Amino acid sequence: MIEQRVSPQVTPLSKPYFDACNESRLVIQQCDTCHRWQFYPRHVCSYCGGGDLVWRQAAGTGRVASYTVVRRAVSKAYTAPYVIALIDLDEGVRMMSQLREIDVDSVFIGQCVEVVFEQWVDEDRLPVFRPVKDSVAE
């Protein structure tokens, strides 16, 4: 039996996010009342409690806030070593993802990254991040 990567569970609330990922677009919710961004998807704004949330295109850039290097994969479906990182997007929200196209021993806090989309399972694509060339810590 070939092991498969774990797929996220798509709900009616998260469907617009995953549909955009499959189109290689990163979208996050923004409140039309207070104009704050939020991620992960919710039914109401986590800042003002408003219900006027709209999915908007994100810049797809940010900085590494924290990370860990996984040197022993959880299953044969994943190739170690790999980096799991918390990314602070330019919109002010934080998301967890993987870093690609990087030497796992060269990652650093504050590193500038940009989103790319990777085939995950079947037709599904998910956002992962790669370093922006010549990024430096501030």
DSSP file (Angstrom, degrees, kcal/mol; ACC not computed):
  #  RESIDUE AA STRUCTURE BP1 BP2  ACC     N-H-->O    O-->H-N    N-H-->O    O-->H-N    TCO  KAPPA ALPHA  PHI   PSI    X-CA   Y-CA   Z-CA
    1    1 A M              0   0    0      0, 0.0     2,-0.5     0, 0.0     0, 0.0   0.000 360.0 360.0 360.0 127.8    0.0    0.0    0.0
    2    2 A I        -     0   0    0      1,-0.0     2,-0.2    75,-0.0    75,-0.0  -0.720 360.0-129.5 -84.9 127.3    1.4    3.4   -1.0
    3    3 A E        -     0   0    0     -2,-0.5     2,-0.3     1,-0.0    72,-0.0  -0.552  22.1-151.8 -78.2 142.5    1.0    6.0    1.7
    4    4 A Q        -     0   0    0     -2,-0.2    73,-0.2     1,-0.1    74,-0.1  -0.815  21.7-100.9-112.2 153.4   -0.6    9.3    0.7
    5    5 A R        -     0   0    0     -2,-0.3     2,-0.4   115,-0.2    -1,-0.1  -0.323  47.3 -99.0 -62.7 153.3   -0.1   12.8    2.1
    6    6 A V        -     0   0    0      1,-0.0    -1,-0.1   115,-0.0   115,-0.0  -0.631  37.8-145.2 -77.1 130.9   -2.9   13.9    4.4
    7    7 A S        -     0   0    0     -2,-0.4     2,-0.1    -3,-0.1    -3,-0.0  -0.762  18.6-111.4 -96.4 143.1   -5.4   16.2    2.6
    8    8 A P        -     0   0    0      0, 0.0     2,-0.7     0, 0.0    -1,-0.1  -0.396  32.7-111.9 -67.9 150.3   -7.0   19.1    4.4
    9    9 A Q        -     0   0    0     -2,-0.1     2,-0.5     1,-0.0     5,-0.1  -0.757  30.2-144.9 -85.6 120.3  -10.7   18.7    5.1
   10   10 A V        -     0   0    0     -2,-0.7    -3,-0.0     3,-0.0    -1,-0.0  -0.737  20.2-176.9 -89.6 128.1  -12.6   21.2    2.9
   11   11 A T     >  -     0   0    0     -2,-0.5     4,-1.7     1,-0.1     3,-0.0  -0.708  44.4-100.5-113.5 167.8  -15.7   22.7    4.5
   12   12 A P  T  4 S+     0   0    0      0, 0.0    -1,-0.1     0, 0.0    -2,-0.0   0.868 125.2  51.6 -56.3 -34.2  -18.2   25.2    3.0
   13   13 A L  T  4 S+     0   0    0      1,-0.2     4,-0.3     2,-0.1    29,-0.1   0.899 116.8  36.7 -68.4 -41.1  -16.4   27.9    5.0
   14   14 A S  T >> S+     0   0    0      1,-0.2     4,-2.0     2,-0.1     3,-0.6   0.546  89.9  95.5 -90.8  -7.2  -12.9   27.0    3.7
   15   15 A K  H 3X S+     0   0    0     -4,-1.7     4,-2.9     1,-0.2     5,-0.2   0.878  80.8  54.1 -55.0 -44.3  -13.9   26.1    0.1
   16   16 A P  H 3> S+     0   0    0      0, 0.0     4,-2.0     0, 0.0    -1,-0.2   0.890 109.2  50.6 -58.7 -36.6  -13.2   29.5   -1.4
   17   17 A Y  H <> S+     0   0    0     -3,-0.6     4,-2.1    -4,-0.3    10,-0.2   0.956 114.6  41.4 -63.3 -51.0   -9.7   29.3    0.1
   18   18 A F  H  X S+     0   0    0     -4,-2.0     4,-1.9     2,-0.2   107,-0.3   0.844 111.8  55.4 -69.7 -33.7   -9.0   25.9   -1.4
   19   19 A D  H  X S+     0   0    0     -4,-2.9     4,-0.5    -5,-0.2    -1,-0.2   0.922 109.6  47.6 -61.8 -43.0  -10.6   26.7   -4.7
   20   20 A A  H ><>S+     0   0    0     -4,-2.0     5,-2.2    -5,-0.2     3,-1.3   0.902 107.6  55.8 -64.9 -40.9   -8.3   29.7   -5.0
   21   21 A C  H ><5S+     0   0    0     -4,-2.1     3,-2.2     1,-0.3    -1,-0.2   0.903 102.6  55.8 -57.3 -40.7   -5.3   27.5   -4.1
   22   22 A N  H 3<5S+     0   0    0     -4,-1.9    -1,-0.3     1,-0.3    -2,-0.2   0.680 107.8  49.3 -67.3 -15.7   -6.2   25.2   -7.0
   23   23 A E  T <<5S-     0   0    0     -3,-1.3    -1,-0.3    -4,-0.5    -2,-0.2   0.201 122.7-109.1-101.0  12.3   -6.0   28.2   -9.2
   24   24 A S  T < 5S+     0   0    0     -3,-2.2     2,-0.4     1,-0.2    -3,-0.2   0.886  79.4 127.1  58.7  42.7   -2.5   29.1   -7.7
   25   25 A R      < -     0   0    0     -5,-2.2     2,-0.6    -8,-0.2    -1,-0.2  -0.991  53.3-143.4-127.9 137.9   -4.0   32.1   -5.9
   26   26 A L        +     0   0    0     -2,-0.4    32,-3.2    32,-0.3     2,-0.4  -0.901  26.6 175.4-101.5 117.1   -3.6   32.9   -2.2
   27   27 A V  E     +A   57   0A   0     -2,-0.6     2,-0.3    30,-0.3    30,-0.2  -0.927   6.9 180.0-120.4 146.6   -6.8   34.5   -0.7
   28   28 A I  E     -A   56   0A   0     28,-2.3    28,-2.8    -2,-0.4     2,-0.2  -0.941  34.8 -92.8-137.9 162.2   -7.5   35.4    2.9
   29   29 A Q  E     -AB  55  38A   0      9,-1.1     9,-2.4    -2,-0.3     2,-0.4  -0.501  34.5-172.1 -78.9 142.4  -10.5   37.0    4.5
   30   30 A Q  E     -AB  54  37A   0     24,-2.6    24,-2.7     7,-0.2     2,-0.4  -0.999  23.9-124.8-131.1 138.2  -10.8   40.7    5.1
   31   31 A C  E  >  -A   53   0A   0      5,-2.7     4,-1.4    -2,-0.4    22,-0.2  -0.678   8.8-156.0 -82.0 127.0  -13.5   42.4    7.1
   32   32 A D  T  4 S+     0   0    0     20,-3.5    -1,-0.1    -2,-0.4    21,-0.1   0.594  92.3  53.0 -77.2  -9.9  -15.4   45.1    5.1
   33   33 A T  T  4 S+     0   0    0     19,-0.3    -1,-0.1     3,-0.1    20,-0.1   0.928 129.0  11.0 -87.4 -56.1  -16.4   46.7    8.4
   34   34 A C  T  4 S-     0   0    0      2,-0.1    -2,-0.2    16,-0.0    -1,-0.0   0.512  92.9-131.0-103.2  -6.5  -13.0   47.2   10.2
   35   35 A H     <  +     0   0    0     -4,-1.4     2,-0.2     1,-0.2    -3,-0.1   0.626  56.5 143.4  68.0  16.1  -10.8   46.3    7.2
   36   36 A R        -     0   0    0      1,-0.0    -5,-2.7    -6,-0.0     2,-0.2  -0.603  45.9-130.0 -85.1 148.8   -8.6   43.8    9.2
   37   37 A W  E     -B   30   0A   0     54,-0.4     2,-0.3    -7,-0.2    -7,-0.2  -0.642  25.1-172.0 -91.3 152.3   -7.3   40.6    7.6
   38   38 A Q  E     -B   29   0A   0     -9,-2.4    -9,-1.1    -2,-0.2     2,-0.3  -0.996   7.8-149.3-147.2 146.8   -7.8   37.2    9.3
   39   39 A F  S    S+     0   0    0     -2,-0.3    55,-0.4   -11,-0.1   -11,-0.0  -0.937  70.9  48.2-150.9 129.3   -6.6   33.7    8.7
   40   40 A Y  S    S-     0   0    0     -2,-0.3   -12,-0.0    53,-0.1     2,-0.0   0.378 100.9 -95.7 -84.6 163.5   -7.8   30.9    9.2
   41   41 A P        +     0   0    0      0, 0.0     2,-0.3     0, 0.0   -27,-0.1  -0.309  51.2 171.2 -63.2 137.2  -11.3   31.3    7.8
   42   42 A R        -     0   0    0    -29,-0.1    11,-0.0    -4,-0.1    -4,-0.0  -0.931  42.1-122.8-139.4 164.1  -14.1   32.2   10.3
   43   43 A H  S    S+     0   0    0     -2,-0.3     2,-0.3     2,-0.1    10,-0.2   0.748  96.9  32.1 -79.3 -24.9  -17.8   33.2   10.0
   44   44 A V  S    S-     0   0    0      8,-0.1     2,-0.2   -13,-0.0     7,-0.2  -0.913  96.6 -90.5-131.1 158.3  -17.3   36.5   11.9
   45   45 A C     >  -     0   0    0      5,-3.3     4,-1.2    -2,-0.3    -2,-0.1  -0.490  27.0-146.5 -67.0 130.2  -14.4   39.0   12.1
   46   46 A S  T  4 S+     0   0    0     -2,-0.2    -1,-0.1     1,-0.2    -8,-0.0   0.531  95.2  45.3 -77.1  -4.8  -12.2   38.1   15.1
   47   47 A Y  T  4 S+     0   0    0      3,-0.1    -1,-0.2   -11,-0.1    -2,-0.0   0.840 131.3  10.0-102.4 -50.1  -11.5   41.8   15.7
   48   48 A C  T  4 S-     0   0    0      2,-0.1    -2,-0.1   -12,-0.1     3,-0.1   0.524  91.5-121.3-112.1  -8.2  -14.9   43.6   15.5
   49   49 A G     <  +     0   0    0     -4,-1.2    -3,-0.1     1,-0.2     0, 0.0   0.500  61.2 147.8  81.6   2.2  -17.3   40.7   15.4
   50   50 A G        -     0   0    0     -6,-0.1    -5,-3.3     1,-0.1    -1,-0.2  -0.256  46.7-145.8 -70.7 159.4  -18.7   41.8   12.1
   51   51 A G        +     0   0    0     -7,-0.2     2,-1.4     1,-0.1    -1,-0.1   0.264  69.0 105.1-108.4  10.1  -20.0   39.4    9.5
   52   52 A D        +     0   0    0      2,-0.0   -20,-3.5    -7,-0.0     2,-0.4  -0.499  47.2 158.4 -92.7  67.6  -19.0   41.3    6.4
   53   53 A L  E     -A   31   0A   0     -2,-1.4     2,-0.4   -22,-0.2   -22,-0.2  -0.773  18.1-172.4 -97.5 135.6  -16.0   39.1    5.4
   54   54 A V  E     -A   30   0A   0    -24,-2.7   -24,-2.6    -2,-0.4     2,-0.6  -0.968  25.5-123.5-127.1 139.6  -14.7   39.0    1.9
   55   55 A W  E     +A   29   0A   0     -2,-0.4     2,-0.3   -26,-0.2   -26,-0.2  -0.737  39.8 179.9 -81.7 123.2  -12.1   36.7    0.3
   56   56 A R  E     -A   28   0A   0    -28,-2.8   -28,-2.3    -2,-0.6     2,-0.2  -0.925  33.9 -96.9-127.9 152.4   -9.4   38.9   -1.1
   57   57 A Q  E     -A   27   0A   0     -2,-0.3   -30,-0.3   -30,-0.2     2,-0.2  -0.446  38.4-146.0 -64.7 129.5   -6.2   38.3   -3.0
   58   58 A A        -     0   0    0    -32,-3.2   -32,-0.3    -2,-0.2    -1,-0.0  -0.626  20.6-119.2 -93.1 157.7   -3.1   38.3   -0.7
   59   59 A A        -     0   0    0     -2,-0.2    56,-0.1     2,-0.1     3,-0.1   0.826  37.6-135.7 -64.8 -30.7    0.3   39.6   -1.8
   60   60 A G        +     0   0    0      1,-0.3    55,-2.7    54,-0.1     2,-0.3   0.681  66.2 108.5  82.5  17.2    1.7   36.1   -1.1
   61   61 A T  E     +C  114   0B   0     53,-0.2    29,-2.5    68,-0.1    -1,-0.3  -0.911  32.5 122.8-126.0 155.2    4.8   37.5    0.6
   62   62 A G  E     -CD 113  89B   0     51,-2.1    51,-2.6    -2,-0.3     2,-0.3  -0.928  47.3 -83.8-176.6-160.1    5.9   37.6    4.2
   63   63 A R  E     -CD 112  88B   0     25,-1.8    25,-3.0    -2,-0.3     2,-0.5  -0.964  38.1-102.5-135.7 149.7    8.6   36.6    6.7
   64   64 A V  E     + D   0  87B   0     47,-2.0    46,-3.2    -2,-0.3    23,-0.2  -0.595  33.8 177.7 -71.2 122.1    9.5   33.5    8.7
   65   65 A A  E     -     0   0B   0     21,-3.3     2,-0.3    -2,-0.5    -1,-0.2   0.781  68.5 -18.1 -93.7 -35.0    8.3   34.0   12.3
   66   66 A S  E     - D   0  86B   0     20,-1.1    20,-2.7    42,-0.1    -1,-0.4  -0.964  66.7-179.3-163.5 161.7    9.3   30.6   13.5
   67   67 A Y  E     - D   0  85B   0     -2,-0.3     2,-0.3    18,-0.3    18,-0.2  -0.990  15.0-152.3-161.2 164.5   10.2   27.2   12.1
   68   68 A T  E     - D   0  84B   0     16,-2.3    16,-2.4    -2,-0.3     2,-0.6  -0.991  19.1-132.7-141.5 145.8   11.3   23.7   12.7
   69   69 A V  E     - D   0  83B   0     -2,-0.3     2,-0.8    14,-0.2    14,-0.2  -0.879  16.1-151.0 -98.5 121.1   13.3   21.2   10.6
   70   70 A V  E     + D   0  82B   0     12,-3.5    12,-1.9    -2,-0.6     3,-0.1  -0.833  21.1 171.8 -92.3 113.2   11.7   17.8   10.4
   71   71 A R        +     0   0    0     -2,-0.8     2,-0.4     1,-0.2    -1,-0.1   0.557  68.9  49.3-100.2 -10.5   14.5   15.3   10.0
   72   72 A R  S    S-     0   0    0     10,-0.1    -1,-0.2     7,-0.1     7,-0.1  -0.922  87.6-132.8-132.2 107.0   12.4   12.2   10.3
   73   73 A A        -     0   0    0     -2,-0.4     3,-0.1     5,-0.1    -2,-0.0  -0.163  10.7-129.3 -61.6 149.6    9.3   12.1    8.2
   74   74 A V  S    S-     0   0    0      1,-0.1     2,-0.3     2,-0.0    -1,-0.1   0.724  87.6  -7.9 -72.3 -21.5    6.0   11.1    9.8
   75   75 A S  S >  S-     0   0    0      3,-0.1     3,-1.5   -72,-0.0    -1,-0.1  -0.954  80.3 -91.0-160.4 174.9    5.4    8.6    7.0
   76   76 A K  T 3  S+     0   0    0     -2,-0.3   -71,-0.1     1,-0.3    -3,-0.0   0.597 113.8  75.9 -71.1  -9.8    6.8    7.5    3.6
   77   77 A A  T 3  S+     0   0    0    -73,-0.2     2,-0.4     2,-0.0    -1,-0.3   0.640  93.8  58.5 -74.2 -13.4    4.5   10.0    2.0
   78   78 A Y  S <  S-     0   0    0     -3,-1.5     2,-0.6   -74,-0.1    -5,-0.1  -0.935  77.5-139.2-121.3 141.0    6.8   12.8    3.1
   79   79 A T        -     0   0    0     -2,-0.4    -7,-0.1     2,-0.1    -3,-0.1  -0.879  35.6-114.5-103.0 117.5   10.5   13.2    2.2
   80   80 A A  S    S+     0   0    0     -2,-0.6    -9,-0.2    -9,-0.1     2,-0.1  -0.641  83.7  52.4 -94.5 155.4   12.6   14.4    5.1
   81   81 A P  S    S+     0   0    0      0, 0.0     2,-0.3     0, 0.0   -10,-0.2   0.543  73.9 145.6 -81.4 154.5   14.3   16.7    5.9
   82   82 A Y  E     -D   70   0B   0    -12,-1.9   -12,-3.5    -2,-0.1     2,-0.5  -0.963  41.8-119.3-147.1 164.4   11.7   19.5    5.4
   83   83 A V  E     -DE  69  99B   0     16,-0.7    16,-2.0    -2,-0.3     2,-0.5  -0.915  13.9-165.2-113.8 127.3   10.9   22.7    7.1
   84   84 A I  E     -DE  68  98B   0    -16,-2.4   -16,-2.3    -2,-0.5     2,-0.3  -0.939  24.8-178.8-103.9 130.5    7.6   23.6    8.7
   85   85 A A  E     -DE  67  97B   0     12,-3.2    12,-2.4    -2,-0.5     2,-0.6  -0.945  34.3-131.7-134.6 151.0    7.3   27.4    9.3
   86   86 A L  E     -DE  66  96B   0    -20,-2.7   -21,-3.3    -2,-0.3   -20,-1.1  -0.909  33.0-158.3 -93.6 124.6    5.0   30.0   10.7
   87   87 A I  E     -DE  64  95B   0      8,-3.5     8,-2.4    -2,-0.6     2,-0.9  -0.920  12.7-149.1-111.2 124.8    4.8   32.8    8.1
   88   88 A D  E     -DE  63  94B   0    -25,-3.0   -25,-1.8    -2,-0.5     6,-0.2  -0.831  25.5-146.3 -89.0 105.4    3.8   36.3    8.9
   89   89 A L  E >   -D   62   0B   0      4,-2.7     3,-2.3    -2,-0.9   -27,-0.3  -0.335  22.2-111.9 -70.5 155.2    2.1   37.5    5.8
   90   90 A D  T 3  S+     0   0    0    -29,-2.5    -1,-0.1     1,-0.3   -28,-0.1   0.735 116.0  66.8 -59.0 -23.5    2.4   41.2    4.7
   91   91 A E  T 3  S-     0   0    0    -30,-0.3   -54,-0.4     2,-0.1    -1,-0.3   0.566 121.1-104.8 -76.2  -8.3   -1.3   41.5    5.4
   92   92 A G  S <  S+     0   0    0     -3,-2.3     2,-0.3     1,-0.4    -2,-0.1   0.556  83.0 113.7  98.9   8.7   -0.6   41.0    9.1
   93   93 A V        -     0   0    0     -4,-0.1    -4,-2.7   -55,-0.1     2,-0.4  -0.749  56.7-133.0-109.5 161.4   -1.9   37.4    9.6
   94   94 A R  E     +E   88   0B   0    -55,-0.4     2,-0.3    -2,-0.3    -6,-0.2  -0.926  24.0 176.4-115.6 136.6    0.1   34.3   10.4
   95   95 A M  E     -E   87   0B   0     -8,-2.4    -8,-3.5    -2,-0.4     2,-0.4  -0.976  25.4-126.6-136.4 153.9   -0.1   31.0    8.6
   96   96 A M  E     +E   86   0B   0     -2,-0.3     2,-0.3   -10,-0.2   -10,-0.2  -0.802  44.7 135.5 -98.8 140.0    1.7   27.6    8.8
   97   97 A S  E     -E   85   0B   0    -12,-2.4   -12,-3.2    -2,-0.4     2,-0.3  -0.909  49.7 -85.5-160.6-174.9    3.2   26.1    5.7
   98   98 A Q  E     -E   84   0B   0     29,-0.4    31,-2.9    -2,-0.3     2,-0.4  -0.792  30.7-131.8-104.2 152.3    6.3   24.4    4.4
   99   99 A L  E     -Ef  83 129B   0    -16,-2.0   -16,-0.7    -2,-0.3     2,-0.3  -0.878  28.7-175.1 -99.9 136.6    9.4   26.0    3.0
  100  100 A R        +     0   0    0     29,-3.2     3,-0.1    -2,-0.4   -18,-0.0  -0.761  56.0  34.3-123.0 169.5   10.7   24.8   -0.3
  101  101 A E  S    S+     0   0    0     -2,-0.3     2,-0.3     1,-0.2    -1,-0.2   0.880  95.0 111.3  55.1  43.7   13.7   25.4   -2.5
  102  102 A I  S    S-     0   0    0     -3,-0.2     2,-0.6    28,-0.1    -1,-0.2  -0.998  76.6-112.5-147.5 145.6   15.9   26.0    0.6
  103  103 A D    >   -     0   0    0     -2,-0.3     3,-2.6     1,-0.1     4,-0.4  -0.716  33.2-137.2 -73.3 121.8   18.8   24.3    2.4
  104  104 A V  T 3  S+     0   0    0     -2,-0.6     3,-0.5     1,-0.3    -1,-0.1   0.719 101.4  55.3 -60.2 -20.8   17.1   23.3    5.7
  105  105 A D  T 3  S+     0   0    0      1,-0.2    -1,-0.3     3,-0.0    -2,-0.0   0.415 100.9  59.3 -91.5   2.5   20.1   24.5    7.6
  106  106 A S  S <  S+     0   0    0     -3,-2.6    -1,-0.2     2,-0.0    -2,-0.2   0.385  73.7 117.5-110.9   3.4   20.0   28.0    6.2
  107  107 A V        -     0   0    0     -3,-0.5     2,-0.3    -4,-0.4   -40,-0.1  -0.412  41.3-177.9 -68.3 145.1   16.5   29.1    7.3
  108  108 A F    >   -     0   0    0     -2,-0.1     3,-1.8   -42,-0.1   -44,-0.3  -0.996  34.0 -95.9-145.8 152.8   16.4   32.0    9.6
  109  109 A I  T 3  S+     0   0    0     -2,-0.3   -44,-0.2     1,-0.3     3,-0.1  -0.432 112.3  26.5 -63.0 133.7   13.8   34.1   11.5
  110  110 A G  T 3  S+     0   0    0    -46,-3.2    -1,-0.3     1,-0.3    26,-0.1   0.362  84.1 151.6  92.6  -4.8   12.8   37.2    9.5
  111  111 A Q    <   -     0   0    0     -3,-1.8   -47,-2.0   -47,-0.2    -1,-0.3  -0.379  48.4-119.7 -63.8 133.5   13.7   35.6    6.2
  112  112 A C  E     +C   63   0B   0    -49,-0.2    20,-2.6    20,-0.2     2,-0.3  -0.577  39.5 178.5 -75.8 133.2   11.6   37.0    3.3
  113  113 A V  E     -CG  62 131B   0    -51,-2.6   -51,-2.1    -2,-0.3     2,-0.3  -0.908  17.7-154.2-134.8 160.9    9.5   34.4    1.6
  114  114 A E  E     -CG  61 130B   0     16,-2.6    16,-2.4    -2,-0.3   -53,-0.2  -0.972  26.9-105.5-135.7 151.8    7.0   34.2   -1.2
  115  115 A V  E     + G   0 129B   0    -55,-2.7     2,-0.3    -2,-0.3    14,-0.2  -0.478  34.3 171.5 -79.2 143.9    4.2   31.8   -2.0
  116  116 A V  E     - G   0 128B   0     12,-2.8    12,-2.9    -2,-0.2     2,-0.5  -0.924  29.7-121.1-137.0 162.3    4.2   29.1   -4.6
  117  117 A F  E     - G   0 127B   0     -2,-0.3     2,-0.4    10,-0.2   -91,-0.0  -0.912  23.5-163.1-115.5 135.6    1.7   26.4   -5.1
  118  118 A E  E     - G   0 126B   0      8,-2.7     8,-2.2    -2,-0.5     2,-0.2  -0.920  28.2-111.1-120.9 136.7    2.5   22.7   -5.0
  119  119 A Q  E     + G   0 125B   0     -2,-0.4     6,-0.3     6,-0.2     3,-0.1  -0.489  43.2 172.3 -59.6 127.5    0.6   19.7   -6.2
  120  120 A W        -     0   0    0      4,-3.5     2,-0.4     1,-0.3  -115,-0.2   0.830  56.2 -10.8-106.5 -74.0   -0.5   18.0   -3.0
  121  121 A V  S >  S-     0   0    0      3,-0.4     3,-2.4  -117,-0.1    -1,-0.3  -1.000 112.8 -39.8-133.7 132.6   -2.9   15.1   -3.5
  122  122 A D  T 3  S-     0   0    0     -2,-0.4    -2,-0.0     1,-0.3     0, 0.0  -0.309 127.3 -17.6  53.7-121.0   -4.7   14.3   -6.8
  123  123 A E  T 3  S+     0   0    0     -4,-0.1    -1,-0.3    -2,-0.1     2,-0.2   0.519 109.2 114.3 -91.7  -6.6   -5.7   17.6   -8.3
  124  124 A D    <   -     0   0    0     -3,-2.4    -4,-3.5    -5,-0.1    -3,-0.4  -0.429  46.3-164.6 -76.5 138.1   -5.4   19.6   -5.1
  125  125 A R  E     - G   0 119B   0   -107,-0.3    -6,-0.2    -6,-0.3  -102,-0.1  -0.929   3.6-167.7-118.6 144.5   -2.7   22.3   -4.8
  126  126 A L  E     - G   0 118B   0     -8,-2.2    -8,-2.7    -2,-0.4     2,-0.3  -0.945  27.4-102.9-130.1 152.7   -1.6   23.9   -1.5
  127  127 A P  E     + G   0 117B   0      0, 0.0   -29,-0.4     0, 0.0     2,-0.3  -0.564  40.6 168.3 -76.4 134.6    0.5   27.0   -0.8
  128  128 A V  E     - G   0 116B   0    -12,-2.9   -12,-2.8    -2,-0.3     2,-0.3  -0.858  25.1-127.6-130.4 169.1    4.1   26.5    0.3
  129  129 A F  E     -fG  99 115B   0    -31,-2.9   -29,-3.2    -2,-0.3   -14,-0.2  -0.886  16.4-168.6-124.7 153.3    6.8   29.2    0.5
  130  130 A R  E     - G   0 114B   0    -16,-2.4   -16,-2.6    -2,-0.3   -29,-0.1  -0.942  37.3 -89.4-132.7 156.7   10.3   29.7   -0.8
  131  131 A P  E     - G   0 113B   0      0, 0.0     2,-0.5     0, 0.0   -18,-0.3  -0.345  35.3-121.9 -65.5 144.5   12.9   32.3    0.1
  132  132 A V    >   -     0   0    0    -20,-2.6     3,-1.4     1,-0.1   -20,-0.2  -0.749  45.7 -96.7 -79.6 132.0   12.9   35.6   -1.8
  133  133 A K  T 3  S+     0   0    0     -2,-0.5    -1,-0.1     1,-0.3   -20,-0.0  -0.187 104.2   8.6 -54.1 139.8   16.4   35.8   -3.4
  134  134 A D  T 3  S+     0   0    0      1,-0.2    -1,-0.3    -3,-0.0     2,-0.2   0.754  86.6 166.0  61.6  28.8   18.9   37.9   -1.4
  135  135 A S    <   -     0   0    0     -3,-1.4     2,-0.3   -23,-0.2    -1,-0.2  -0.523  13.4-170.1 -75.8 144.4   16.6   38.2    1.7
  136  136 A V        -     0   0    0     -2,-0.2     2,-0.1   -26,-0.1   -24,-0.1  -0.945  26.0-103.2-131.5 152.8   18.3   39.4    4.9
  137  137 A A              0   0    0     -2,-0.3   -27,-0.1     1,-0.1   -26,-0.1  -0.472 360.0 360.0 -73.1 145.9   17.1   39.6    8.5
  138  138 A E              0   0    0     -2,-0.1    -1,-0.1   -28,-0.1   -28,-0.1   0.388 360.0 360.0-105.0 360.0   16.1   43.0    9.8
